[in-house]
Amino acid sequence: MDGKIRANIRIGALVDIVLKKDQPTGKLTRGHVKRILTNSPTHPHGIKVLLAEEDMVGRVQEIIEE
């Protein structure tokens, strides 16, 4: 599912995000959403979230499961 639409993302969902440091390589990090940080309904680069694991912040590239 598309990670560019805020309504698609739920707290606790399993997602793949790209961390700021990994943007040049596109390396993805998988984790569960702890908090949604982007307030706008959409974002062209993905909705920014905070992952529960190790408090990592990044933009959602893909939603694995809700």
Secondary structure, DSSP 8 states (H G I E B T S, - for coil): -BTTBGGG--TT-EEEEEEGGGTTTT-EEEEEEEEE---SSB-TT--EEEESSTT-EEEEEEEEE-
